[in-house]
Amino acid sequence: VYIAGQDPVAYLKRFIGRVSHLHVKDVAPVLAEKSRGKQSGIGMSHSAIGEGVNAGNIRECLTILKEFGFGGAVSLECDAGGGPVLERSLKWFGGLLDELTYASDLTLAVTEDA
């Protein structure tokens, strides 16, 4: 929605009664500047969730979903191939759920190689 040039918050408010699954992806500033409003989607962003230009929208959308009572599935898309970008995404998203006191079954287990 964001990369297609739409306002994710307004879009969610319009269709909230029809949302059964949430797909979360953040966008690197350079890619957003280059692609926003010119494409309907992007394959790779290489931005940890919470570190791109869409973080504020993600926060506001989750607030709205919590108030609505959304309990559906959430998919986090992070083009990181494992590693630190994925770990930062999980940490940020888990922290956001905690901050909003949004009950979830998200379990974060970040391990370091010895």
C-alpha positions as CSV (number, residue, x, y, z in Angstrom):
1,V,0.0,0.0,0.0
2,Y,2.8,2.5,1.0
3,I,5.0,1.8,-2.0
4,A,2.0,2.1,-4.3
5,G,1.6,5.7,-3.1
6,Q,-1.3,5.2,-0.8
7,D,-1.6,6.2,2.9
8,P,-1.6,2.9,4.8
9,V,-3.4,4.3,7.8
10,A,-6.3,5.7,5.7
11,Y,-6.4,2.5,3.7
12,L,-6.6,0.4,6.8
13,K,-9.4,2.6,8.3
14,R,-11.4,2.2,5.1
15,F,-11.1,-1.6,5.0
16,I,-10.6,-2.6,8.7
17,G,-13.7,-4.7,8.8
18,R,-12.3,-6.9,6.0
19,V,-8.8,-7.4,7.4
20,S,-8.0,-11.0,8.3
21,H,-4.2,-11.1,7.7
22,L,-1.6,-8.3,8.0
23,H,1.6,-8.2,6.0
24,V,4.2,-5.9,7.5
25,K,7.2,-4.6,5.5
26,D,9.3,-1.5,6.0
27,V,11.0,0.4,3.1
28,A,14.5,1.9,2.9
29,P,14.4,5.6,2.3
30,V,16.3,5.4,-1.0
31,L,14.0,2.8,-2.4
32,A,10.9,4.7,-1.2
33,E,12.1,7.9,-2.9
34,K,12.8,6.0,-6.1
35,S,9.7,3.8,-6.2
36,R,6.8,5.3,-4.2
37,G,3.8,5.8,-6.4
38,K,5.5,4.3,-9.4
39,Q,5.1,0.6,-8.4
40,S,2.5,-1.5,-6.8
41,G,5.0,-3.6,-4.8
42,I,8.7,-4.2,-4.2
43,G,10.6,-7.4,-4.0
44,M,13.6,-6.4,-1.9
45,S,13.9,-3.5,0.5
46,H,16.8,-4.5,2.7
47,S,15.4,-2.4,5.6
48,A,14.8,-3.8,9.0
49,I,11.2,-3.4,10.1
50,G,11.1,-0.3,12.2
51,E,14.1,1.3,10.6
52,G,12.6,2.5,7.3
53,V,10.1,5.2,6.2
54,N,7.1,3.1,7.0
55,A,7.7,2.6,10.8
56,G,5.3,5.3,11.8
57,N,2.6,3.8,9.7
58,I,3.2,0.4,11.1
59,R,2.9,1.7,14.6
60,E,-0.3,3.6,13.9
61,C,-1.9,0.7,12.0
62,L,-1.2,-1.7,14.9
63,T,-2.7,0.8,17.3
64,I,-5.9,0.9,15.1
65,L,-6.0,-2.9,14.8
66,K,-5.7,-3.4,18.5
67,E,-8.5,-1.0,19.2
68,F,-10.6,-2.9,16.6
69,G,-9.9,-6.2,18.3
70,F,-7.9,-7.7,15.4
71,G,-6.6,-11.2,16.3
72,G,-5.6,-12.5,12.8
73,A,-2.3,-13.6,11.4
74,V,0.6,-11.2,10.9
75,S,3.4,-11.8,8.5
76,L,6.7,-9.9,8.8
77,E,8.6,-9.6,5.6
78,C,12.2,-8.7,6.0
79,D,14.6,-9.4,3.1
80,A,17.6,-10.2,5.4
81,G,18.4,-13.8,4.7
82,G,18.5,-14.5,8.5
83,G,21.1,-12.4,10.3
84,P,21.1,-9.1,12.1
85,V,18.4,-7.3,9.9
86,L,15.9,-10.0,10.7
87,E,16.9,-10.0,14.4
88,R,16.4,-6.2,14.6
89,S,13.0,-6.5,12.8
90,L,11.8,-9.1,15.3
91,K,13.1,-7.1,18.3
92,W,11.4,-3.8,17.1
93,F,8.1,-5.5,16.3
94,G,8.0,-7.4,19.5
95,G,8.8,-4.2,21.4
96,L,6.0,-2.4,19.6
97,L,3.6,-5.2,20.6
98,D,4.7,-4.9,24.2
99,E,4.5,-1.1,24.1
100,L,0.9,-1.3,22.8
101,T,0.2,-4.1,25.3
102,Y,-1.0,-6.1,22.3
103,A,-1.4,-9.7,23.3
104,S,0.5,-12.0,21.0
105,D,2.1,-15.4,20.8
106,L,5.3,-13.9,19.3
107,T,8.3,-15.4,21.0
108,L,11.6,-13.8,20.3
109,A,14.7,-15.9,20.7
110,V,17.9,-14.2,19.4
111,T,21.0,-16.1,19.9
112,E,24.6,-15.3,19.3
113,D,27.2,-17.7,17.9
114,A,29.8,-18.6,20.5
